[in-house]
Amino acid sequence: DHTVTSGTGSSDPNVGQLFDHDLPQGQSVTQVFNQFASEGLINYFCRPHEAEGMTGTVTVAAISPDTIDVFASGAAFNPKNIQINVGDAVRWTSSGGHTITSGTGSTDPAVGDLFDQVLSNGQVFTYTFTQVGTFAYCCRVHGGMTGTVTVVQPTPKTVVVEATI
């Protein structure tokens, strides 16, 4: 039997504050690290096997946001529909005269509430999405020129560590 206990060892004044799980033989334990609460180096050890040096570390890194490019050209966005993570940005580049306007079109009562940017040839508009959801956008100049940005929570990475002594 093992434990998975946060800290550098039993003498650590913060031992077990982040996690302290029993790990019976043949079982597994999952620990989720919130990037904002526990970013950095996290030490852990096994209480029964501390003297044998059964220790480890996990490095929790912040998720780096991405910027996705969308091109407004002719009467279409390319790509038209995209999926991004919370905190990512979309950068629209215009080839001609366009608007980058939140909403489904001119009849949408909320059109332009989130963003509404007029772009000339070669101009760029970037918007960072901070909430989960599906956000429609359009060009006011070219009716029917629409797209969507679907914003999701990032998928956590899973790392498997085997406890053996």
N, C-alpha and C positions, 0 to 999 in steps of 0.2 A: 504494500500500500504506500501511496505517496500523497503529498499535498502540492498544490501550486499556490504559493503565497508571495504576495508582493513584498519587496524589500530586499536588502542585501544580506540579511540573516536575522536570527533571533534577537540580536542586540540592537538592531535598527529601531530607532524610536518611532518610526512610521510603519513598522511591520504590519502587514495585513490590511492596511487602510484602503488600498485600491481593490484588492481581491484576496481571498483566502479560501480555497476550495479543497475538499477532500478528493482524492483520486484513487478509489479502490482498484485493485488489479482487474484488468480487462475493461475498465470503464474509460470514458473520456470526459473532458470538461471544455467548455467554450467560454472564452473571455472576449467581450467586445470592448474595444478601446475607442472612446469618443475622442476624435482628433483635437477638440478644443479643450477638453478637461485633462487629457493625459498625453499631450504631445511631448515628445522627447524620448529619452532613454528610460525604460522601465525595467528594474531589476526584479527577479523572482528566484525562489529557491524551494526546495522540498524540506519541510520541517524534520521528518524522521531521518533524512539522509544529508543533512546540512554538513555534518562532520566529514562526510565523504566527498564534499565539494560539489554536491548536486545543485548547481545554480545556473542561471541563464539571464539573458537580457532580450528585450523586445524594443526596437526602435519604432516609435509611432511618428509618422511624418504627416504634415499637412497635405491635403490634396491640392495639387496645383491646378488652378482653373485653366481652361482652354478657351481659345477664341476660334469660332467657326466662321468661315467666310461664305457669304451668299452674294451672288452677283445679280444686279437688276439690269437686264439687257432686253431690248425690244419690248415685248409685252409679257415677259416671264421672269420669275425669280429662279435662280439655279444655284443650289438645289431649292426646290419649292418647300418641302417639308423636312424638318430636321429634328433630331432628339439630342438634348444636351443635359448636362448635370447642373444642379443648383450651383450658382456661383460662376458658371461659364458665361461667356459673352458671345454675341453674334455681331459680326462686322459686315455691313452691307456696303458694297461698292457699286456705284452707278455708272452705267454706260449710256449716257443721254440724260434727259430730264425725267426724274421720278420723285415720288415721295416714299418714305418708309413710315407707314402709319399703322399703329395698333388698331385692331378691329377687322371685321369681315368685309367692310366696304362702306360707301357713303350712307347707306340706310341703317347702319349699325348705330344705335343711340350712344354707344360708348366709344365710337370711332375717335382715335387720337388721344384718348384719356391716358394711355401709358407712354406713348411717344408719337411724335409727328414731325418728321424731318424732311425738308425739301432738299434734294440733291441735284446738282448739275453733273455733267460728264466728268468722271474721274473723282468725284467727291465720295467721302466715306462717312458712314454713321455707325457707331458702335453702342450697343446696349447690353448691360449685364443683367441677367435674370437671377433673382434672389428667392423666388418662390416656385414650388412645384405646381404644375398645371400645364394646360395647352393654351397657347397664346396665338391668336390669329393676327395676321398683318396683311396689308394691302398697299397698292399704289393708287393714290387718288387721281392721278393723271390717266392711268390706263385701267378702266373698269374691268373687272375679272382677273386682274393680276394680283393673285393672293398666295399666301403660304401660311404655314404654321410652325411654331417652335414648341415642341413638347419638352418640358423641363421635369426631370426625375431626380430622385436622391441618388447619389453615387453608390455603386455596388461596393460593399466592403471587401477587402482582400482577406482571404483565409490562409493561414499558415499552420501546418500541422507539425507539432513537436511531440516526439515520442519520449516517454519517461522510462528509462531503464537504468538499472544499477547492478 
